[in-house]
Amino acid sequence: MRKAGDDQDLDQLVARLKRGDAGALEAVYRLFGGKVFALAYHLLASREAAEDAVSEVLLRVRRSAAQFDGRVPFDQWLLKITSNLCIDWLRRKHLERRLFEASPQDSLPEGAPSALDQILLNERNDALHKAMLKLPDRYRVPLVLRYYVELSYGEIAERLGTDRSGAGVLLFRARQELRRIIQDECGADW
């Protein structure tokens, strides 16, 4: 939770970033690196790729800090840079796959309750995560943007280069496919 002085501290941090202060970039990493990594990991489905994405996002933040105008909160601006970068990487990977593979494939390769309730919840979360990793990029990305980043259908459409109804159709199909994978893996009672 943010305190009253946090906004002022963040404004000072942004001002330091705009001046090119290397210490400011380190502070951004300390404050937001975990969120950036989590989003990149959910989108790219790879720890190594997510770590690379964090580094690239920080480079982009350093280069484009002067363009930050404060119309959106800094953390949202940072996560937008992250999601745009990851989506670009996924598009490039998909294009490379189509160019260099004889038969391209859209799926990724084969991730205060009681103790028992916590174990069951962890197993369920693991199953959901593994099912998400099995989704093709075109389905996993909109689900992550909707349920992890909490973007609206319009924002998802903008990021994916489609219209609002196209984003809705993608999300509908993605949920159906996710449900199918989970039922295949875990049974109908999941």
MODELLER restraints for C-alpha pairs under 7 A, 6 or more apart:
rsr = mdl.restraints
at = mdl.atoms
rsr.add(forms.Gaussian(group=physical.xy_distance, feature=features.Distance(at['CA:13:A'], at['CA:24:A']), mean=5.92, stdev=0.5))
rsr.add(forms.Gaussian(group=physical.xy_distance, feature=features.Distance(at['CA:16:A'], at['CA:24:A']), mean=5.84, stdev=0.5))
rsr.add(forms.Gaussian(group=physical.xy_distance, feature=features.Distance(at['CA:17:A'], at['CA:24:A']), mean=5.43, stdev=0.5))
rsr.add(forms.Gaussian(group=physical.xy_distance, feature=features.Distance(at['CA:17:A'], at['CA:25:A']), mean=6.50, stdev=0.5))
rsr.add(forms.Gaussian(group=physical.xy_distance, feature=features.Distance(at['CA:17:A'], at['CA:62:A']), mean=6.82, stdev=0.5))
rsr.add(forms.Gaussian(group=physical.xy_distance, feature=features.Distance(at['CA:17:A'], at['CA:65:A']), mean=6.13, stdev=0.5))
rsr.add(forms.Gaussian(group=physical.xy_distance, feature=features.Distance(at['CA:18:A'], at['CA:65:A']), mean=5.26, stdev=0.5))
rsr.add(forms.Gaussian(group=physical.xy_distance, feature=features.Distance(at['CA:18:A'], at['CA:66:A']), mean=5.05, stdev=0.5))
rsr.add(forms.Gaussian(group=physical.xy_distance, feature=features.Distance(at['CA:33:A'], at['CA:54:A']), mean=6.96, stdev=0.5))
rsr.add(forms.Gaussian(group=physical.xy_distance, feature=features.Distance(at['CA:36:A'], at['CA:54:A']), mean=6.25, stdev=0.5))
rsr.add(forms.Gaussian(group=physical.xy_distance, feature=features.Distance(at['CA:36:A'], at['CA:79:A']), mean=6.33, stdev=0.5))
rsr.add(forms.Gaussian(group=physical.xy_distance, feature=features.Distance(at['CA:36:A'], at['CA:82:A']), mean=6.46, stdev=0.5))
rsr.add(forms.Gaussian(group=physical.xy_distance, feature=features.Distance(at['CA:37:A'], at['CA:50:A']), mean=5.70, stdev=0.5))
rsr.add(forms.Gaussian(group=physical.xy_distance, feature=features.Distance(at['CA:37:A'], at['CA:51:A']), mean=6.58, stdev=0.5))
rsr.add(forms.Gaussian(group=physical.xy_distance, feature=features.Distance(at['CA:37:A'], at['CA:54:A']), mean=5.92, stdev=0.5))
rsr.add(forms.Gaussian(group=physical.xy_distance, feature=features.Distance(at['CA:40:A'], at['CA:50:A']), mean=4.86, stdev=0.5))
rsr.add(forms.Gaussian(group=physical.xy_distance, feature=features.Distance(at['CA:40:A'], at['CA:53:A']), mean=6.51, stdev=0.5))
rsr.add(forms.Gaussian(group=physical.xy_distance, feature=features.Distance(at['CA:40:A'], at['CA:82:A']), mean=6.69, stdev=0.5))
rsr.add(forms.Gaussian(group=physical.xy_distance, feature=features.Distance(at['CA:40:A'], at['CA:86:A']), mean=6.41, stdev=0.5))
rsr.add(forms.Gaussian(group=physical.xy_distance, feature=features.Distance(at['CA:41:A'], at['CA:47:A']), mean=5.99, stdev=0.5))
rsr.add(forms.Gaussian(group=physical.xy_distance, feature=features.Distance(at['CA:41:A'], at['CA:50:A']), mean=4.85, stdev=0.5))
rsr.add(forms.Gaussian(group=physical.xy_distance, feature=features.Distance(at['CA:42:A'], at['CA:144:A']), mean=6.54, stdev=0.5))
rsr.add(forms.Gaussian(group=physical.xy_distance, feature=features.Distance(at['CA:43:A'], at['CA:86:A']), mean=6.54, stdev=0.5))
rsr.add(forms.Gaussian(group=physical.xy_distance, feature=features.Distance(at['CA:43:A'], at['CA:141:A']), mean=5.77, stdev=0.5))
rsr.add(forms.Gaussian(group=physical.xy_distance, feature=features.Distance(at['CA:43:A'], at['CA:144:A']), mean=6.53, stdev=0.5))
rsr.add(forms.Gaussian(group=physical.xy_distance, feature=features.Distance(at['CA:44:A'], at['CA:50:A']), mean=6.55, stdev=0.5))
rsr.add(forms.Gaussian(group=physical.xy_distance, feature=features.Distance(at['CA:44:A'], at['CA:86:A']), mean=6.61, stdev=0.5))
rsr.add(forms.Gaussian(group=physical.xy_distance, feature=features.Distance(at['CA:45:A'], at['CA:133:A']), mean=6.18, stdev=0.5))
rsr.add(forms.Gaussian(group=physical.xy_distance, feature=features.Distance(at['CA:57:A'], at['CA:81:A']), mean=6.65, stdev=0.5))
rsr.add(forms.Gaussian(group=physical.xy_distance, feature=features.Distance(at['CA:57:A'], at['CA:82:A']), mean=5.99, stdev=0.5))
rsr.add(forms.Gaussian(group=physical.xy_distance, feature=features.Distance(at['CA:84:A'], at['CA:159:A']), mean=6.89, stdev=0.5))
rsr.add(forms.Gaussian(group=physical.xy_distance, feature=features.Distance(at['CA:97:A'], at['CA:104:A']), mean=5.96, stdev=0.5))
rsr.add(forms.Gaussian(group=physical.xy_distance, feature=features.Distance(at['CA:98:A'], at['CA:104:A']), mean=5.32, stdev=0.5))
rsr.add(forms.Gaussian(group=physical.xy_distance, feature=features.Distance(at['CA:106:A'], at['CA:136:A']), mean=5.16, stdev=0.5))
rsr.add(forms.Gaussian(group=physical.xy_distance, feature=features.Distance(at['CA:106:A'], at['CA:137:A']), mean=6.99, stdev=0.5))
rsr.add(forms.Gaussian(group=physical.xy_distance, feature=features.Distance(at['CA:107:A'], at['CA:134:A']), mean=6.31, stdev=0.5))
rsr.add(forms.Gaussian(group=physical.xy_distance, feature=features.Distance(at['CA:107:A'], at['CA:135:A']), mean=5.92, stdev=0.5))
rsr.add(forms.Gaussian(group=physical.xy_distance, feature=features.Distance(at['CA:107:A'], at['CA:136:A']), mean=4.08, stdev=0.5))
rsr.add(forms.Gaussian(group=physical.xy_distance, feature=features.Distance(at['CA:107:A'], at['CA:137:A']), mean=6.88, stdev=0.5))
rsr.add(forms.Gaussian(group=physical.xy_distance, feature=features.Distance(at['CA:108:A'], at['CA:133:A']), mean=6.70, stdev=0.5))
rsr.add(forms.Gaussian(group=physical.xy_distance, feature=features.Distance(at['CA:108:A'], at['CA:134:A']), mean=5.73, stdev=0.5))
rsr.add(forms.Gaussian(group=physical.xy_distance, feature=features.Distance(at['CA:108:A'], at['CA:135:A']), mean=6.78, stdev=0.5))
rsr.add(forms.Gaussian(group=physical.xy_distance, feature=features.Distance(at['CA:108:A'], at['CA:136:A']), mean=5.99, stdev=0.5))
rsr.add(forms.Gaussian(group=physical.xy_distance, feature=features.Distance(at['CA:110:A'], at['CA:134:A']), mean=6.96, stdev=0.5))
rsr.add(forms.Gaussian(group=physical.xy_distance, feature=features.Distance(at['CA:111:A'], at['CA:126:A']), mean=6.89, stdev=0.5))
rsr.add(forms.Gaussian(group=physical.xy_distance, feature=features.Distance(at['CA:111:A'], at['CA:129:A']), mean=5.63, stdev=0.5))
rsr.add(forms.Gaussian(group=physical.xy_distance, feature=features.Distance(at['CA:111:A'], at['CA:130:A']), mean=4.53, stdev=0.5))
rsr.add(forms.Gaussian(group=physical.xy_distance, feature=features.Distance(at['CA:111:A'], at['CA:133:A']), mean=6.53, stdev=0.5))
rsr.add(forms.Gaussian(group=physical.xy_distance, feature=features.Distance(at['CA:131:A'], at['CA:178:A']), mean=6.42, stdev=0.5))
rsr.add(forms.Gaussian(group=physical.xy_distance, feature=features.Distance(at['CA:131:A'], at['CA:181:A']), mean=6.03, stdev=0.5))
rsr.add(forms.Gaussian(group=physical.xy_distance, feature=features.Distance(at['CA:131:A'], at['CA:182:A']), mean=6.10, stdev=0.5))
rsr.add(forms.Gaussian(group=physical.xy_distance, feature=features.Distance(at['CA:132:A'], at['CA:140:A']), mean=6.28, stdev=0.5))
rsr.add(forms.Gaussian(group=physical.xy_distance, feature=features.Distance(at['CA:132:A'], at['CA:178:A']), mean=6.76, stdev=0.5))
rsr.add(forms.Gaussian(group=physical.xy_distance, feature=features.Distance(at['CA:135:A'], at['CA:178:A']), mean=6.91, stdev=0.5))
rsr.add(forms.Gaussian(group=physical.xy_distance, feature=features.Distance(at['CA:139:A'], at['CA:170:A']), mean=6.44, stdev=0.5))
rsr.add(forms.Gaussian(group=physical.xy_distance, feature=features.Distance(at['CA:139:A'], at['CA:171:A']), mean=6.97, stdev=0.5))
rsr.add(forms.Gaussian(group=physical.xy_distance, feature=features.Distance(at['CA:139:A'], at['CA:174:A']), mean=4.67, stdev=0.5))
rsr.add(forms.Gaussian(group=physical.xy_distance, feature=features.Distance(at['CA:140:A'], at['CA:174:A']), mean=6.94, stdev=0.5))
rsr.add(forms.Gaussian(group=physical.xy_distance, feature=features.Distance(at['CA:142:A'], at['CA:156:A']), mean=6.66, stdev=0.5))
rsr.add(forms.Gaussian(group=physical.xy_distance, feature=features.Distance(at['CA:142:A'], at['CA:171:A']), mean=6.16, stdev=0.5))
rsr.add(forms.Gaussian(group=physical.xy_distance, feature=features.Distance(at['CA:143:A'], at['CA:171:A']), mean=6.30, stdev=0.5))
rsr.add(forms.Gaussian(group=physical.xy_distance, feature=features.Distance(at['CA:143:A'], at['CA:174:A']), mean=6.90, stdev=0.5))
rsr.add(forms.Gaussian(group=physical.xy_distance, feature=features.Distance(at['CA:145:A'], at['CA:151:A']), mean=5.77, stdev=0.5))
rsr.add(forms.Gaussian(group=physical.xy_distance, feature=features.Distance(at['CA:145:A'], at['CA:156:A']), mean=6.61, stdev=0.5))
rsr.add(forms.Gaussian(group=physical.xy_distance, feature=features.Distance(at['CA:146:A'], at['CA:152:A']), mean=6.67, stdev=0.5))
rsr.add(forms.Gaussian(group=physical.xy_distance, feature=features.Distance(at['CA:153:A'], at['CA:164:A']), mean=5.73, stdev=0.5))
rsr.add(forms.Gaussian(group=physical.xy_distance, feature=features.Distance(at['CA:153:A'], at['CA:167:A']), mean=6.08, stdev=0.5))
rsr.add(forms.Gaussian(group=physical.xy_distance, feature=features.Distance(at['CA:153:A'], at['CA:168:A']), mean=6.58, stdev=0.5))
rsr.add(forms.Gaussian(group=physical.xy_distance, feature=features.Distance(at['CA:154:A'], at['CA:164:A']), mean=5.12, stdev=0.5))
rsr.add(forms.Gaussian(group=physical.xy_distance, feature=features.Distance(at['CA:156:A'], at['CA:167:A']), mean=6.39, stdev=0.5))
rsr.add(forms.Gaussian(group=physical.xy_distance, feature=features.Distance(at['CA:157:A'], at['CA:163:A']), mean=5.12, stdev=0.5))
rsr.add(forms.Gaussian(group=physical.xy_distance, feature=features.Distance(at['CA:157:A'], at['CA:164:A']), mean=5.26, stdev=0.5))
rsr.add(forms.Gaussian(group=physical.xy_distance, feature=features.Distance(at['CA:157:A'], at['CA:167:A']), mean=5.15, stdev=0.5))
rsr.add(forms.Gaussian(group=physical.xy_distance, feature=features.Distance(at['CA:183:A'], at['CA:190:A']), mean=6.87, stdev=0.5))
